[in-house]
Amino acid sequence: MSAPPKLDKRQVADFYKQMLLIRRFEEASGRYYMQGKIKGFIHLYIGQEAVAVGAISALSPEDYVISHHRDHGHALAKGLDPKKAMAEIFGKATGTSGGRGGSMHLFDLEHNFMGGYAIVAGQMPIAVGLALACQMRRDDRVVMCFFGDGAVNQGEFHESLNLASLWKLPVLFFLENNMYGMGTHVEQTHAGGKDIYLAAETYKIPAAQIDGMDVLAVHEATTEALRRVRSGSGPVFLEALTYRYRGHSASDPSQYRESSEVEEWRSKDPIEQLKSLSSQAGLLTDEEMQDMESKVEAEIAEAVQFAEDSPVPAPSSLHDDVYA
């Protein structure tokens, strides 16, 4: 990680705390899933924290974020209450969607977090629709659409980029390339290999590839991309090269990866990189970082306790919010 000319202590501290919050939230989620307290599927974001924090911190509160099945990190970076998010993952009535959405479908209209989507690339046409609404309302909002490398092989990917470019919609397409779609390496599934961003040029969309393990680089690139999107020039495409330390889902032993590969990426850990830079630059003392870590640990413990103490949805609410 290279330090930009000017580093703001408050911003660096905020980035550090947010990434740490996501990391600890995910570690807790993984533990309680293994204990059987969290049901269904759960996909952990551990290792990719710099992308969510660096990108979403460049948005305005009014902007929209729409995500994929690995959505916890995006939700927390957008401002969702960790207690309500954890309760939702636990399937409790106090969750953001009353326990009906679960891990892959966190949603919070108050924070303009428009949901995680389990269908690969299914969120992309919705992002285009949101961006069209923003354009028609002329409200200066933008849509940040996250998706993984598995989504680029779906028809919705191409349809979405094509329409967004034709109509010059205010959407930032954000590819989190963590190298694996489930258990298959991206070089075995996409002809572009590790340079997927070049596909956007076919649709005349400006695109760039960035270091997704460097929160400062992600923030800088996203800030510049959003400046262009807000100018009315149309969409921008960013590809962040990143890595998930755990398997595709919490039940995936990840035996298709060499341990040396995982360790190589762990050496680029986004939290440790920022911690080291902060210390070297004299921005944060060890005591300050330890204080933030203690506060995050307490916040996660409170979120878990809230989720465990919350009631499950009442049987009488079975047909609530069901439309026909």
C-alpha positions in Angstrom: 0.0 0.0 0.0 1.4 3.4 -1.0 0.4 6.5 0.9 -1.2 9.3 -1.1 0.3 12.8 -0.7 -2.2 13.8 2.0 -3.7 11.4 4.6 -6.5 12.5 6.8 -6.3 11.0 10.2 -10.1 10.9 10.7 -10.7 9.2 7.3 -8.0 6.6 7.9 -9.4 5.9 11.4 -12.8 5.5 9.9 -11.6 3.2 7.2 -9.8 1.1 9.8 -12.7 0.8 12.1 -15.2 0.0 9.3 -13.0 -2.8 7.8 -12.4 -4.2 11.3 -16.2 -4.1 12.0 -16.9 -6.1 8.8 -14.1 -8.6 9.6 -15.4 -9.3 13.1 -19.0 -9.4 12.0 -18.1 -12.0 9.4 -16.0 -14.0 11.8 -18.9 -14.1 14.3 -21.4 -15.0 11.5 -19.2 -17.9 10.6 -19.0 -19.2 14.2 -22.7 -19.0 14.8 -23.4 -20.7 11.4 -21.2 -23.6 12.4 -23.1 -23.8 15.7 -26.4 -24.1 13.8 -27.8 -20.8 15.1 -27.7 -19.4 11.5 -29.6 -21.4 9.0 -29.5 -21.7 5.2 -26.5 -20.4 3.2 -24.0 -17.8 4.3 -21.2 -16.3 2.2 -18.4 -14.5 4.1 -16.7 -11.4 2.9 -13.4 -11.9 4.9 -10.5 -10.5 2.8 -12.5 -8.2 0.6 -13.2 -5.5 3.2 -11.2 -2.8 1.4 -13.5 -2.9 -1.6 -16.8 -2.2 0.3 -15.2 0.4 2.6 -13.1 2.2 0.0 -15.9 2.3 -2.6 -19.0 3.0 -0.5 -17.2 5.8 1.5 -17.0 7.8 -1.7 -20.8 7.8 -2.1 -23.3 10.3 -0.7 -26.0 9.0 1.7 -28.6 9.5 -0.9 -26.9 7.2 -3.4 -28.0 3.6 -3.9 -26.0 0.5 -3.4 -27.2 -2.9 -4.8 -25.3 -6.1 -4.1 -24.8 -9.8 -4.6 -25.1 -12.9 -2.4 -21.9 -11.9 -0.4 -23.6 -8.7 0.8 -22.8 -8.3 4.6 -19.8 -6.1 4.0 -21.6 -3.8 1.6 -24.5 -3.5 4.0 -22.4 -2.5 7.0 -20.3 -0.1 4.9 -23.6 1.6 3.8 -24.6 2.2 7.4 -26.9 -0.7 8.3 -27.2 -1.3 12.1 -25.0 -4.3 12.9 -27.6 -5.5 15.4 -30.4 -5.5 12.8 -28.2 -7.0 10.2 -27.1 -9.8 12.6 -30.8 -10.4 13.6 -31.7 -10.7 10.0 -29.0 -13.3 9.4 -30.3 -15.2 12.5 -33.8 -15.1 10.9 -35.3 -13.0 13.7 -38.2 -10.6 13.6 -36.0 -7.7 14.6 -33.9 -8.0 11.4 -33.9 -5.5 8.6 -36.5 -7.6 6.7 -38.2 -9.2 9.7 -36.0 -12.3 9.4 -37.4 -13.1 6.0 -34.4 -12.2 3.8 -31.6 -13.8 5.6 -27.9 -13.6 4.8 -28.1 -13.2 1.0 -31.0 -10.6 1.0 -30.1 -7.9 3.5 -32.1 -4.8 2.6 -32.6 -1.3 4.1 -34.4 1.4 2.3 -33.6 4.0 5.0 -29.9 3.7 4.0 -30.6 3.2 0.3 -29.2 -0.3 0.4 -31.3 -2.0 -2.2 -30.5 -5.5 -1.3 -28.3 -8.5 -1.9 -29.4 -10.9 -4.6 -28.8 -14.6 -4.7 -29.3 -15.0 -8.5 -26.0 -14.4 -10.1 -26.1 -11.1 -12.1 -29.8 -10.7 -11.1 -29.1 -7.4 -9.5 -27.6 -5.8 -12.6 -30.9 -5.1 -14.5 -32.4 -3.8 -11.2 -29.4 -1.4 -10.9 -30.1 -0.2 -14.4 -33.7 0.4 -13.5 -32.7 2.4 -10.4 -30.3 4.4 -12.5 -32.9 5.2 -15.0 -35.2 6.4 -12.3 -32.4 8.6 -11.0 -31.9 10.1 -14.4 -35.6 10.7 -15.0 -36.0 12.4 -11.5 -32.8 14.4 -12.2 -31.9 14.0 -8.5 -28.1 13.7 -9.0 -28.1 10.2 -7.3 -26.0 7.4 -8.6 -26.2 3.6 -8.3 -23.3 1.5 -7.2 -23.8 -2.1 -8.4 -21.5 -4.8 -7.0 -21.1 -8.1 -8.7 -18.6 -11.0 -8.8 -16.6 -12.5 -11.6 -19.2 -15.2 -12.0 -21.7 -12.6 -13.1 -19.8 -11.6 -16.2 -20.7 -14.8 -18.0 -24.4 -14.1 -17.6 -26.6 -12.5 -20.2 -27.8 -9.9 -17.8 -24.3 -8.5 -17.5 -24.2 -7.7 -21.2 -27.7 -6.4 -21.4 -27.2 -4.1 -18.4 -23.9 -2.6 -19.7 -25.4 -2.1 -23.1 -28.5 -0.2 -21.9 -26.6 1.8 -19.3 -24.2 3.0 -22.0 -26.9 3.7 -24.6 -28.9 5.8 -22.2 -25.9 7.3 -20.3 -27.2 6.1 -17.0 -25.7 7.2 -13.7 -24.4 3.8 -12.6 -21.0 2.6 -11.4 -20.5 -1.1 -12.2 -18.2 -2.5 -9.6 -16.7 -6.0 -10.2 -15.2 -7.7 -7.2 -12.9 -10.2 -8.9 -11.9 -12.6 -6.1 -10.6 -15.0 -8.6 -13.1 -17.8 -8.0 -16.7 -18.4 -9.1 -17.7 -21.0 -6.5 -14.8 -23.4 -6.9 -13.5 -22.5 -10.3 -10.7 -20.1 -11.1 -11.7 -17.2 -13.3 -9.0 -18.1 -15.9 -11.0 -21.3 -16.5 -14.4 -19.5 -16.9 -13.7 -16.3 -18.7 -11.6 -15.7 -21.8 -10.5 -12.3 -20.4 -8.9 -14.0 -17.4 -7.8 -11.4 -14.8 -8.6 -8.5 -17.2 -12.3 -8.6 -17.3 -12.6 -4.8 -17.1 -11.6 -4.7 -20.8 -15.1 -6.2 -21.7 -16.7 -2.9 -20.8 -14.9 -1.1 -23.7 -17.1 -3.1 -26.1 -20.0 -1.0 -24.7 -17.9 2.2 -24.8 -17.8 2.4 -21.0 -14.7 3.8 -19.4 -13.1 1.0 -17.3 -10.1 0.5 -15.0 -8.6 -2.3 -12.9 -7.6 -1.5 -9.3 -6.0 -3.1 -6.3 -8.9 -4.3 -4.2 -6.7 -5.0 -1.2 -5.8 -1.3 -0.8 -8.6 0.7 0.7 -7.0 4.0 -0.2 -6.6 3.0 -3.8 -10.2 1.8 -4.0 -11.4 5.1 -2.5 -9.4 7.2 -4.8 -10.4 5.3 -8.0 -14.1 5.3 -6.9 -14.1 9.0 -6.2 -12.8 9.7 -9.7 -15.2 7.3 -11.3 -18.2 8.9 -9.5 -17.1 12.3 -10.6 -17.5 11.2 -14.2 -20.8 9.4 -13.5 -22.3 12.5 -11.9 -21.3 14.6 -14.8 -23.9 12.9 -17.0 -21.3 11.1 -19.2 -22.8 7.7 -18.4 -21.6 4.6 -16.5 -18.1 3.7 -15.4 -16.8 0.2 -14.8 -14.2 -0.7 -12.1 -12.7 -4.1 -11.5 -11.1 -4.6 -8.1 -8.7 -7.5 -7.8 -9.4 -9.0 -4.4 -9.6 -12.4 -2.6 -11.9 -14.2 -0.2 -10.0 -16.1 2.5 -12.8 -18.5 3.2 -14.6 -20.8 0.8 -17.5 -19.8 -1.5 -19.9 -20.4 1.3 -19.3 -21.2 5.0 -19.8 -24.9 4.3 -17.2 -24.9 1.5 -13.8 -26.5 2.6 -12.1 -24.7 -0.3 -10.0 -27.7 -1.3 -9.6 -26.5 -4.8 -7.1 -23.8 -3.7 -3.5 -24.3 -2.7 -2.7 -23.1 0.8 0.3 -21.2 -0.6 -2.1 -19.1 -2.7 -4.3 -18.2 0.2 -1.2 -17.3 2.3 0.1 -15.1 -0.5 -3.1 -13.1 -0.6 -3.2 -13.0 3.2 0.2 -11.2 3.1 -1.7 -8.3 1.4 -4.4 -8.2 4.0 -6.2 -4.8 3.7 -6.6 -4.3 7.4 -3.0 -5.1 8.2 -1.8 -2.9 5.3 -3.7 0.1 6.6 -2.7 -0.6 10.2 1.0 -0.6 9.1 0.7 2.5 7.0 -1.1 4.4 9.8 1.6 3.5 12.3 4.5 4.4 9.9 2.8 7.7 9.0 2.2 8.6 12.7 -1.6 8.9 12.1 -2.8 6.3 14.6 -1.0 5.1 17.7 -1.1 1.5 18.9 -3.3 2.7 21.8 -5.8 4.3 19.4 -6.0 1.3 17.2 -6.4 -1.0 20.2 -9.2 1.2 21.5 -11.0 0.9 18.2 -10.6 -2.8 18.2 -12.1 -3.0 21.7 -15.1 -0.9 20.7 -15.7 -3.1 17.6 -15.5 -6.3 19.6 -18.1 -4.8 22.1 -20.3 -3.8 19.2 -20.2 -7.2 17.6 -20.9 -8.9 21.0 -23.9 -6.6 21.4 -25.2 -7.4 17.9 -24.9 -11.1 18.5 -26.7 -10.8 21.9 -29.4 -8.7 20.3 -29.9 -11.4 17.6 -30.0 -14.3 20.1 -32.5 -12.5 22.4 -34.8 -11.4 19.5 -37.9 -13.4 18.8 -38.5 -15.5 15.6 -41.3 -14.2 13.3 -44.7 -15.0 14.7 -46.6 -17.7 12.7 -49.5 -15.2 12.4 -47.2 -13.0 10.3 -46.7 -15.7 7.6 -48.6 -13.8 4.9 -47.4 -10.3 5.8 -45.8 -8.5 2.9 -46.8 -11.2 0.4 -48.3 -9.7 -2.7 -50.3 -11.5 -5.4 
